[in-house]
Amino acid sequence: MNLFGKISILIWTIVFIAAAIMFDWFGSRDIAENLLDSSQTAVEKLSETGDYMQDAIDVVSESSEPVREDVKEKVAE
């Protein structure tokens, strides 16, 4: 199958999914809403984890500053 055929199948699949949601075929609106809700939950969880990791990195960075200064002084001697 050539590249045009693969792109065509992808476009037709997207069009079919959009039509299914628009006309609520096969209960697709509920499925789409559940999918969006679960993806929103995943984004929120990743955001919380990222914030926690950033705070931990900041704490480690601040607590290691005196050690870095001592190392710089010893290297300069």
C-alpha positions in Angstrom: 0.0 0.0 0.0 1.4 3.3 -1.0 1.7 6.4 1.2 -1.5 8.0 -0.3 -3.5 4.9 0.6 -2.3 5.0 4.2 -3.1 8.7 4.5 -6.5 8.2 2.9 -7.4 5.4 5.4 -6.3 7.6 8.3 -8.4 10.5 7.1 -11.5 8.3 6.5 -11.1 6.8 10.0 -11.0 10.2 11.5 -14.1 11.3 9.5 -16.0 8.2 10.6 -15.1 8.7 14.3 -16.2 12.4 14.0 -19.5 11.4 12.4 -20.1 8.7 15.0 -19.6 11.2 17.8 -21.8 13.8 16.0 -24.7 11.5 15.4 -24.1 9.4 18.6 -23.7 6.1 16.7 -22.9 3.1 18.9 -23.0 5.2 22.1 -19.8 7.0 20.9 -20.6 10.2 22.8 -20.4 8.4 26.1 -17.2 6.7 25.1 -15.6 10.0 24.0 -16.7 11.8 27.2 -15.3 8.9 29.4 -12.0 9.0 27.4 -11.7 12.8 27.8 -12.4 12.5 31.5 -9.8 9.9 32.0 -7.3 11.8 30.0 -8.0 14.9 32.1 -7.4 12.9 35.2 -4.1 11.7 33.8 -3.0 15.2 32.9 -3.9 16.4 36.5 -1.9 13.5 38.0 1.1 14.2 35.8 0.9 17.9 36.7 0.9 17.1 40.4 3.8 14.7 40.1 5.8 17.3 38.1 5.1 19.9 40.7 6.2 17.5 43.5 9.4 16.6 41.6 10.2 20.3 40.9 9.8 21.1 44.6 12.1 18.2 45.5 14.7 19.3 43.0 14.6 22.8 44.4 15.0 21.5 48.0 18.0 19.4 47.0 19.5 22.3 45.0 19.2 24.7 47.9 20.6 22.2 50.5 23.6 21.3 48.3 24.7 25.0 47.8 27.0 25.1 50.8 28.7 21.9 49.7 29.3 23.3 46.2 30.9 26.4 47.7 33.2 24.3 49.9 34.2 22.2 46.8 34.9 25.4 44.8 37.1 26.8 47.6 39.1 23.6 47.9 39.6 23.4 44.1 40.7 27.0 44.1 43.4 26.2 46.7 
